[in-house]
Amino acid sequence: MILCKDRDFYRRAVKLSGYIALQNVIVCFVGLVDNIMIGAYSQDALSGIALANQIQFLLQMVVNGAGEGMAVLAAQYWGARKIQPIRRVLAIALDFALLLALGFLIVAQVMPEKLLGMLTADTAAIAEGAKYMRIVSFSYLFFAAGMVLNSAQRSIENVRVGMVSSFTGVLVNVVLNYGLIFGNLGMPRLGVAGAAVATLVARMTEFSVTATYTYVIDKKLIVKIRDFLNPDKLMVKDYIRVAFPVVCSGANWGIAMTVQTSILGHMGSSAIAANSIANSLFQVVSVMCYGLASAAGVLIGKAVGSGDLDKLKGYVNSLQLMFLTVGVCSSLILFSLREVVLAAYAVTPEALEMARSFMNVLCITIIGTAYQAACLTGIVRGGGNTSFVFRNDLIFQWLIVLPLSALAAYVWHMSPVWVFFFLKSDQLTKCLVAVWQVNSYRWVKKVTRDEAV
């Protein structure tokens, strides 16, 4: 096996993935703290917020697709040292993300109960979730714009601003949660509404930090008003061609996760709470997996954009070994933290035991996640083949995982733990596809225009 011997490559990989992982762990940590605080307040509130956040997760996945699709183009232009095309494609991605967020905001204001009723029949959880959603939905616009701006900064290997904005948001969120949920620090006791207000203020703060850095400090990626109102037509075509499969992949993943939550949601409040607890810890532990995947996308995209293809095989082989190593380490960390996290929750013994079993499943599947997700969304997508991941996810989610899980829940009446295992099983089976696809090198595609300036 040919491995990369360039120390600078490893330095950049560790730096990029480290900063991205740290940003993600900050974001996920605040989600874990939110969960613990609201779980101590009420299990119905915990279940309701978990359901409401599933709607935001759908928005997050689609907006992330818009940002990641933009980043594929931006990373290759960065490799060619062309800044102006990056600004133009950023304007297009921001237009799309903001329109999408506005649509989600309107729907969340008009019919939150109907949305949540699609996920569970638990009326108490629906009532708490709707109360939360009506307030937190105003954060969608700030969340979408900040997410796309941070994707653009990552594509030019600037990851510090995302970490700083997330850290600032965490401080605001934790302090306001502590005050507004329970009535501490002289603040009113608002419960679920307090958690929503804390999240809204935190999202506004995060966006302010990123926008200030982009427009006042660094200025590389300043997008002018005319770029928003009159986007470059050729760049729009390129963005649609490259980013549309990534957006569809994000939408597909968000919808599939919503359906998964619905399947577990109809198995009772304990299953909803256990899923929320297990996934909150998983998100914190898996940050290095996804951080390395994002770093791989930037490094591979830059190599393809610069035409430096001679070193590509060494990069790919080295990255695959790094993915597996991170997966094994993440599994061990997840296993060792289970009891510490579970002890912090004030939920029913049934929900705690179920959450423990869910975490055991994730200890196995996280190794597959670290390898296949990083290979497919990092190397394959970063190299220019943005449609393969979408097609692969469609097949696994809608033809295998969801039908099998629905049968297990509604026809075979298996336990929630087995249903959860079936829902996560694709993280292991996709590894076979990832090995084949990555090592075929069919994904190497230059998606930028040589004449763009």
C-alpha positions in Angstrom: 0.0 0.0 0.0 1.4 3.4 -1.0 1.1 5.9 1.8 1.7 9.6 1.7 5.1 10.6 3.1 4.5 14.4 3.0 4.5 15.6 6.6 2.7 18.8 5.5 -0.2 16.7 4.3 -0.6 15.1 7.8 -0.1 18.5 9.5 -2.9 20.0 7.4 -5.2 17.0 7.9 -4.7 17.1 11.7 -5.1 20.9 11.8 -8.3 21.0 9.7 -9.9 17.9 11.3 -8.9 19.1 14.8 -10.5 22.5 14.4 -13.6 21.1 12.7 -13.9 18.4 15.4 -13.5 21.0 18.1 -16.2 23.1 16.6 -18.5 20.1 16.3 -17.8 18.9 19.8 -18.7 22.4 21.1 -22.0 22.3 19.2 -22.8 18.8 20.2 -21.7 19.4 23.8 -24.3 22.2 24.1 -26.9 19.8 22.7 -25.9 17.3 25.4 -26.1 19.9 28.1 -29.4 21.1 26.8 -30.7 17.5 26.9 -29.5 17.0 30.5 -31.0 20.2 31.7 -34.3 19.7 30.0 -34.3 16.1 31.0 -34.0 17.2 34.6 -36.9 19.5 34.1 -39.3 17.0 32.5 -39.3 13.8 30.4 -42.2 15.1 28.4 -40.2 18.3 27.7 -37.2 16.2 26.7 -39.3 14.1 24.3 -41.0 17.2 22.8 -37.7 19.1 22.2 -36.2 15.9 20.7 -39.1 15.8 18.2 -38.9 19.5 17.4 -35.1 19.2 16.9 -35.8 16.5 14.3 -37.5 19.1 12.2 -34.6 21.4 12.5 -32.3 18.4 11.7 -34.1 18.2 8.4 -33.3 21.9 7.7 -29.8 21.4 8.9 -29.1 18.5 6.5 -30.5 20.4 3.5 -28.6 23.6 4.4 -25.5 21.5 5.1 -26.0 20.1 1.6 -26.2 23.6 0.1 -23.0 24.5 2.0 -21.1 21.3 1.2 -22.0 21.4 -2.4 -20.7 25.0 -2.6 -17.6 23.8 -0.7 -16.8 21.2 -3.4 -16.6 24.0 -6.0 -14.9 26.4 -3.6 -12.2 23.9 -2.6 -11.2 23.3 -6.2 -11.1 27.0 -6.9 -9.0 27.4 -3.8 -6.6 24.8 -5.2 -6.4 27.0 -8.3 -6.0 30.1 -6.2 -9.1 31.8 -7.5 -11.1 33.8 -4.9 -13.7 35.7 -7.0 -15.5 32.5 -8.2 -15.7 31.4 -4.6 -17.5 34.6 -3.7 -20.0 34.2 -6.5 -20.8 30.6 -5.6 -21.1 31.6 -1.9 -23.7 34.2 -2.8 -25.8 31.5 -4.7 -25.6 29.1 -1.7 -26.6 31.8 0.7 -29.6 32.7 -1.4 -30.8 29.1 -1.5 -30.2 28.5 2.2 -32.0 31.6 3.3 -35.1 30.9 1.1 -35.2 27.4 2.5 -34.9 28.5 6.1 -37.7 31.0 5.5 -39.9 28.2 4.3 -39.2 26.1 7.4 -39.9 29.2 9.6 -43.3 29.8 8.1 -44.3 26.1 8.3 -43.1 25.9 12.0 -45.2 28.9 12.9 -48.4 27.8 11.1 -48.6 24.1 11.9 -46.1 22.8 14.6 -48.6 20.4 16.1 -49.3 18.7 12.8 -45.6 18.4 12.1 -44.9 16.8 15.5 -48.0 14.6 15.2 -46.4 12.9 12.2 -43.6 11.7 14.5 -45.5 10.6 17.6 -49.0 10.1 19.1 -47.8 11.3 22.6 -49.9 14.4 23.1 -47.8 15.7 26.1 -44.6 15.5 24.0 -46.4 17.2 21.0 -47.6 20.1 23.3 -44.1 20.7 24.7 -42.5 20.4 21.3 -44.9 22.9 19.7 -44.2 25.4 22.4 -40.5 25.1 21.8 -40.7 25.1 18.0 -42.7 28.4 17.8 -39.9 30.3 19.4 -36.8 28.4 18.2 -37.9 28.6 14.5 -36.9 32.2 14.4 -33.3 31.0 14.7 -33.5 29.1 11.4 -32.4 32.1 9.3 -29.4 32.9 11.4 -28.5 29.2 11.6 -28.7 28.7 7.8 -26.6 31.8 6.9 -24.0 31.0 9.5 -23.7 27.4 8.4 -23.1 28.3 4.8 -20.6 31.0 5.7 -18.6 28.6 7.9 -18.6 26.0 5.1 -17.1 28.6 2.8 -14.4 29.5 5.3 -13.5 25.8 5.7 -13.2 25.4 2.0 -10.3 27.9 2.0 -8.8 26.1 5.0 -9.9 28.7 7.5 -11.5 26.8 10.4 -10.8 29.0 13.4 -13.8 31.3 12.8 -16.2 28.4 13.0 -14.7 27.2 16.3 -14.8 30.7 17.8 -18.4 31.3 16.8 -19.5 28.0 18.1 -17.7 28.4 21.4 -19.3 31.8 21.8 -22.7 30.4 21.1 -22.2 27.6 23.6 -21.4 30.0 26.4 -24.5 32.0 25.7 -26.7 28.9 25.3 -25.5 27.2 28.6 -25.9 30.3 30.7 -29.3 31.2 29.3 -30.5 27.6 29.6 -29.5 27.4 33.2 -31.2 30.7 33.9 -34.4 30.5 31.8 -35.3 26.8 32.1 -35.1 26.7 35.9 -35.4 30.4 36.9 -31.8 30.8 38.1 -29.6 33.9 38.0 -32.6 36.2 38.6 -34.2 35.1 35.3 -37.8 33.9 34.9 -38.6 30.1 35.1 -39.8 29.4 31.5 -39.1 25.7 31.1 -39.3 24.6 27.4 -39.8 28.2 26.3 -36.7 29.2 28.1 -34.7 26.5 26.3 -36.0 27.9 23.0 -35.1 31.5 23.8 -31.6 30.4 24.8 -31.1 28.6 21.5 -32.4 31.6 19.5 -30.1 34.0 21.2 -27.1 31.6 20.8 -27.8 31.2 17.0 -27.9 35.0 16.6 -24.6 35.3 18.5 -22.9 32.6 16.4 -24.0 34.3 13.1 -22.8 37.7 14.4 -19.3 36.4 15.1 -19.0 34.7 11.7 -20.4 37.6 9.8 -18.1 40.1 11.6 -15.0 38.0 10.8 -16.1 37.6 7.1 -16.9 41.3 6.5 -14.6 43.2 8.9 -11.5 41.1 9.7 -10.6 38.7 6.9 -12.6 40.1 4.0 -11.6 37.3 1.5 -15.2 36.1 1.1 -17.1 39.4 1.2 -20.3 38.9 -0.8 -21.8 42.1 -2.3 -25.5 42.9 -2.6 -25.4 42.7 -6.4 -24.1 39.2 -6.1 -27.2 38.2 -4.1 -29.6 40.0 -6.4 -27.9 39.2 -9.8 -26.1 35.8 -9.4 -23.6 34.8 -12.2 -25.6 32.6 -14.6 -22.8 30.2 -15.5 -22.0 29.8 -11.8 -25.6 29.0 -11.1 -25.4 26.2 -13.6 -22.2 24.9 -12.0 -23.8 25.1 -8.6 -26.9 23.2 -9.6 -24.8 20.6 -11.4 -22.4 20.0 -8.4 -24.5 21.0 -5.4 -27.9 19.7 -6.3 -27.0 16.0 -5.6 -25.5 17.1 -2.3 -28.6 19.1 -1.4 -30.8 16.1 -2.4 -28.5 13.8 -0.3 -28.9 16.1 2.7 -32.7 16.2 2.2 -32.9 12.5 1.8 -30.8 11.9 4.9 -32.9 14.4 6.9 -36.2 12.9 5.8 -34.9 9.4 6.5 -33.8 10.4 10.0 -37.2 11.9 10.6 -38.9 8.7 9.5 -36.5 6.8 11.8 -37.5 9.0 14.7 -41.2 8.4 13.8 -40.7 4.7 13.9 -39.1 4.9 17.3 -41.6 7.6 18.4 -44.5 5.3 17.9 -42.9 2.8 20.3 -43.5 5.2 23.2 -42.1 8.1 25.1 -39.3 6.0 26.7 -38.0 5.1 23.2 -38.0 8.8 22.1 -36.1 9.8 25.3 -33.6 6.9 25.0 -32.9 7.7 21.4 -32.3 11.4 22.3 -30.0 10.5 25.1 -28.0 8.0 23.1 -27.6 10.2 20.0 -26.6 13.2 22.1 -23.6 11.4 23.4 -22.9 9.8 20.0 -22.8 13.2 18.4 -20.2 14.4 20.8 -18.0 11.3 20.5 -18.3 11.1 16.7 -17.1 14.7 16.0 -13.6 13.5 15.0 -15.1 11.1 12.5 -17.0 13.9 10.8 -14.2 16.4 11.3 -11.8 14.2 9.4 -14.4 13.6 6.7 -14.7 17.4 6.2 -10.9 17.8 6.2 -10.6 15.1 3.6 -13.1 16.8 1.4 -11.1 20.0 1.5 -7.7 18.4 1.0 -8.8 16.1 -1.8 -10.7 18.9 -3.5 -7.7 21.2 -3.3 -5.5 18.5 -4.8 -7.9 17.9 -7.7 -8.4 21.6 -8.3 -4.6 22.3 -8.4 -4.0 19.4 -10.8 -1.7 17.7 -8.3 -2.9 14.2 -9.0 0.4 12.3 -8.6 0.1 12.4 -4.8 -3.6 11.5 -4.7 -3.2 7.8 -4.2 -0.9 8.3 -1.2 -3.4 10.8 0.2 -6.3 8.4 -0.2 -4.6 5.4 1.4 -3.4 7.4 4.3 -6.8 8.9 4.9 -8.5 5.5 4.9 -6.1 4.3 7.7 -6.8 7.4 9.6 -10.6 6.9 9.3 -10.4 3.4 10.7 -8.1 4.4 13.6 -10.5 7.3 14.6 -13.4 4.9 14.4 -11.9 2.4 16.8 -10.9 5.1 19.2 -14.3 6.7 19.1 -15.9 3.3 19.9 -13.8 2.9 23.0 -14.5 6.5 24.2 -18.3 6.0 23.6 -18.3 2.8 25.6 -16.3 4.3 28.5 -18.6 7.4 28.8 -21.9 5.6 28.8 -22.5 5.3 32.6 -21.2 8.8 33.4 -23.7 10.4 31.0 -26.6 8.2 31.9 -26.2 9.1 35.6 -26.9 12.7 34.8 -30.4 12.0 33.4 -33.6 12.1 35.6 -35.8 9.9 33.4 -37.6 6.6 34.0 -35.6 3.4 34.6 -37.0 2.0 31.4 -35.7 4.9 29.3 -32.3 4.7 31.0 -31.9 1.0 30.3 -33.1 1.4 26.7 -30.6 4.3 26.2 -27.8 2.0 27.6 -28.7 -0.6 25.0 -28.8 1.9 22.2 -25.3 3.1 23.2 -24.0 -0.4 23.0 -25.3 -0.6 19.4 -23.6 2.7 18.6 -20.3 1.4 20.0 -20.3 -1.1 17.1 -21.7 1.0 14.3 -19.5 4.1 14.9 -16.5 2.2 13.5 -18.4 1.8 10.2 -19.6 5.4 10.4 -16.0 6.7 10.8 -14.9 4.8 7.7 -17.7 4.8 5.1 -19.1 8.3 5.9 -15.6 9.8 5.6 -14.7 7.9 2.5 -17.9 8.8 0.7 -18.7 12.3 1.9 -15.0 13.3 2.2 -12.9 11.6 -0.5 -15.6 10.7 -3.2 -17.6 13.9 -2.9 -14.6 16.2 -2.4 -13.0 14.7 -5.5 -15.9 15.9 -7.6 -18.4 13.0 -7.7 -21.3 14.5 -5.8 -24.0 12.3 -7.1 -22.7 8.9 -5.9 -23.4 9.5 -2.2 -27.0 10.5 -3.0 -27.7 7.4 -5.1 -26.1 5.2 -2.5 -28.1 6.6 0.4 -31.3 6.3 -1.5 -30.8 2.6 -2.1 -29.7 1.8 1.5 -32.2 4.0 3.3 -35.4 3.4 1.3 -34.9 -0.1 0.0 -33.1 -1.7 3.0 -32.9 0.1 6.3 -36.4 1.8 6.6 -38.5 -1.2 5.2 -36.6 -3.6 7.5 -37.0 -1.4 10.5 -40.7 -0.8 9.9 -41.2 -4.5 9.6 -39.3 -5.1 12.8 -41.4 -2.5 14.7 -44.9 -2.9 13.2 -45.1 -6.4 11.9 -42.7 -8.5 13.9 -43.2 -6.4 17.1 -39.5 -6.7 18.0 -38.0 -4.7 20.9 -37.0 -1.0 20.4 -33.3 -2.1 20.8 -33.5 -4.4 17.7 -35.4 -1.8 15.8 -32.6 0.7 16.7 -30.0 -1.8 15.5 -31.7 -2.2 12.1 -31.9 1.6 11.8 -28.2 1.9 12.2 -27.2 -1.3 10.3 -26.3 0.6 7.1 -23.3 2.2 8.8 -21.7 -1.3 8.6 -22.9 -2.5 5.3 -22.0 0.7 3.5 -18.3 0.0 4.3 -18.2 -2.6 1.4 -19.4 0.0 -1.0 -16.9 2.6 0.3 -14.0 0.3 -0.1 -14.9 -0.4 -3.7 -15.8 3.1 -4.7 -12.8 4.9 -3.1 -10.2 2.6 -4.5 -11.7 2.7 -8.0 -10.7 6.4 -8.4 -13.8 6.9 -10.7 -14.7 9.8 -8.5 -11.9 12.1 -9.6 -13.6 14.9 -11.5 -12.6 18.5 -12.0 -15.8 20.6 -11.6 -14.4 24.1 -11.9 -14.1 26.3 -15.0 -10.6 27.2 -16.2 -11.8 30.5 -17.6 -13.4 31.6 -14.3 -11.7 34.6 -12.7 
